[in-house]
Amino acid sequence: MSAPTLNVRNIEAILFDMNGTLRRREPHEPTQTRATRRILELLGKNDIPDSYWDELTSRRKKYSQWAQDHLIQLAEDEIWTRWILPEYPPEQIGPIAAELTLAWSERKGHTVPIRGAEPMLVELKKRGYRLGVISNTMSSLDIPRDLEAFGWNELFEVVILSSIFKHRKPSPEPFLEAVRLLNVDAGRCAYLGNRISKDIVGCKRAGIGLGIILEPADGPRADERDQVVSPEAVIHSLSELLEIFPMRKAT
């Protein structure tokens, strides 16, 4: 762990990013094949040319860049009818947009918990910390489904997803919403993510008391090395959080 001596005495709640922090997506051929078939089924197609898949990918990337530039997240039906499949009738695509988004994500593989995530979360809960999730995601179904599948629903008091809340990190709004729902001062919260540009910048804008980065053992991503905002701590495994946050004293 790379960190100065941290004052965690007043921390009541610990909030987490999901993608790359508590879970990762890895290639899984059965999931990917099933997802492609599901998209074809939803669109009423037997096949789609590779060139059209490439076009859809390009459209999705353009939307993602626009959303990040504006720090907002459109509803799934708007994304698909306006950005990805504007040539289809909106009344056909709108009702199936959430399923399309989920299947599109699964074309990259399935999701699995990051090593050590569950024992760390369970132990922090036992130590008296309130836990929550704040995550950028295009899908309204993906993360809730994983929280159910991983058996983590009871661990988190709040789950703030950009797909539902409509604001994206590093906007401070998702952090402030979590703080509001927890009814706790932002300065008494910590946040763990894996991107300084989104997670640390956002939590600092919201006044979160402690920002922590989960960083690969070989150092930060190339696009993260010149960030002007610094976390209070850098860890390389989730178990290191248990070295930072001791048992909370009863108040």
Secondary structure, 3 states (H helix, E strand, C coil): CECCCCCCCCCCEEEECCECCCEEEECCHHHHHHHHHHHHHHHCCCCCCHHHHHHHHHHHHHHHHHHHHHCECCCHHHHHHHHHCCCCCHHHHHHHHHHHHHHHHHCCCEEEECCCHHHHHHHHHHCCCEEEEEECCCCCCHHHHHHHHHCCHHHCCEEEEHHHHCECCCCCHHHHHHHHHHCCCHHHEEEEECCHHHHHHHHHHCCCCEEEEECCCCCCCHHHCCCCCCCCEEECCHHHHHHHCCCCCCC
